[in-house]
Amino acid sequence: MTTTDWTSWHDAYSRPGSGLGDRLVAVRAQIDRFLETTAPAPVRVVSACAGDGRDLLGVLAERADAARVTARLVELDADLVAAARSAAAALPAHVEVVQADASRSDAYAGAVPADLVLLCGIFGNISDADVRATIRAVAQLCAPRAEVVWTRHRGEPDLTPSIRAWFADAGFEEIGFTAGEGATWSVGAHRLVAEPQRLQRDQAWFTFVR
Ligand SMILES: C[S@@+](CC[C@H](N)C(=O)[O-])C[C@H]1O[C@@H](n2cnc3c(N)ncnc32)[C@H](O)[C@@H]1O
């Protein structure tokens, strides 16, 4: 059961010193690099627990080739879903924002296999066991050589060394890891090098504990 007001949580993006603005820059840089390296091919993106979608939508708003992107954003909070839909409506990309439980595999049916999977703002809010289970399952969302961009704070005990090892165990190679200087945020990017897996329906991968 989550107790956090996630709409207010987003206010920290504009609060100097929160680190969230710097983390956003790092996430957007990974998304932009992905779009640059895959251009001009059409690409599919899924974002789990997408919030107001400002990471992906902010990048698409700056790109002339946004129309080649088809995306599904999955978010539970109605206000954040509305904000994401409003931002997406201004873009030529094909963005669907669904109000659904992103921990359930069924939320992705019809939107995968994706070339880019965003897992941002999740790993700090679920148990370590669920982080591991989600990493084990993420190949079910992936097209061949898909990339996954994820975030996790590095507060003690720092889970990021384990997360990076778990991605390797699950058949991913690391293509980036950025840790905020003097801050605890970090952003990782991994590419699937093993075979993708078929989406298994009716599975639950994580539970928010905050
Ligand atoms: C830390 S915020 C991250 C938002 C966004 N990904 C970002 O990085 O700015 C976590 C988000 O997950 C959403 N959330 C929590 N549990 C969820 C669930 N089971 N399914 C979908 N969204 C969920 C919250 O409403 C919140 O918007």
The ligand as a Gaussian input file, in Angstrom:
#p B3LYP/6-31G(d) Opt

LIG

0 1
 C        8.811000       8.085000      -7.804000
 S        7.466000       8.407000      -8.873000
 C        8.276000       8.300000     -10.447000
 C        7.510000       8.965000     -11.561000
 C        8.284000       9.035000     -12.878000
 N        8.637000       7.721000     -13.392000
 C        9.521000       9.868000     -12.690000
 O       10.625000       9.302000     -12.601000
 O        9.382000      11.103000     -12.638000
 C        6.594000       6.881000      -8.777000
 C        5.315000       6.853000      -9.582000
 O        4.782000       5.534000      -9.570000
 C        3.369000       5.606000      -9.498000
 N        2.916000       4.299000      -9.022000
 C        3.052000       3.748000      -7.792000
 N        2.612000       2.483000      -7.794000
 C        2.189000       2.226000      -9.059000
 C        1.649000       1.085000      -9.704000
 N        1.456000      -0.070000      -9.049000
 N        1.317000       1.185000     -11.011000
 C        1.486000       2.349000     -11.689000
 N        2.020000       3.455000     -11.140000
 C        2.376000       3.393000      -9.843000
 C        3.121000       6.773000      -8.576000
 O        1.809000       7.287000      -8.718000
 C        4.209000       7.742000      -9.051000
 O        3.749000       8.576000     -10.076000

